Amino acid sequence: MIEEEPLRRPAPGGFAPAALADWSEETLRAYVEALRAEIGRAEAAIAARAAQRAAADAFFRKPG
């Protein structure tokens, strides 16, 4: 059985960039595409949380 490494939260202060000087153009393009995919995944998670919060706010809103 292959165990996956657990996902970790980013360190305070943000993202640690990779050393790109020795990477080929092809590798850099693949890296950019992987980063774009990860950004999309993070944005989808943010949108889902916002939708959950909006639904909870609507449910618990006091008539007034």
C-alpha positions in Angstrom: 0.0 0.0 0.0 1.3 3.4 -0.9 0.9 6.1 1.7 0.5 9.6 0.6 2.3 12.4 2.4 -0.3 14.4 4.3 -1.1 17.9 3.0 0.5 20.6 5.0 -0.6 24.2 5.5 1.6 26.8 4.0 4.1 28.4 6.4 3.3 31.8 7.8 4.7 34.3 5.3 3.7 32.2 2.3 5.1 30.1 -0.5 8.7 29.1 -0.8 9.7 29.5 -4.5 11.7 26.8 -6.3 15.2 27.5 -7.6 14.5 27.8 -11.3 17.9 28.7 -12.8 18.8 25.2 -13.9 15.4 24.1 -15.2 14.7 23.6 -18.9 12.0 25.6 -20.7 9.8 22.5 -20.9 10.1 21.9 -17.2 9.4 25.5 -16.4 6.2 25.4 -18.6 5.1 22.2 -16.8 5.8 23.9 -13.5 3.7 26.9 -14.4 0.8 24.7 -15.5 1.0 22.7 -12.2 1.0 26.0 -10.2 -2.1 27.2 -12.2 -3.9 24.0 -11.5 -3.1 24.4 -7.8 -4.3 28.0 -7.8 -7.5 26.8 -9.4 -7.9 24.2 -6.7 -7.3 26.7 -3.9 -9.8 29.2 -5.5 -12.5 26.5 -5.7 -11.9 25.7 -2.0 -12.3 29.3 -1.2 -15.5 29.6 -3.2 -16.9 26.5 -1.5 -16.2 27.9 1.9 -17.8 31.2 1.0 -20.9 29.4 -0.3 -21.1 27.3 3.0 -20.8 30.5 5.0 -23.4 32.3 3.0 -25.8 29.3 3.4 -25.2 29.2 7.2 -25.7 33.0 7.5 -29.0 32.7 5.6 -30.1 29.8 7.7 -29.3 31.5 11.0 -30.4 35.0 10.0 -32.9 36.4 12.5 -36.1 37.7 11.0 -36.2 41.4 11.4 
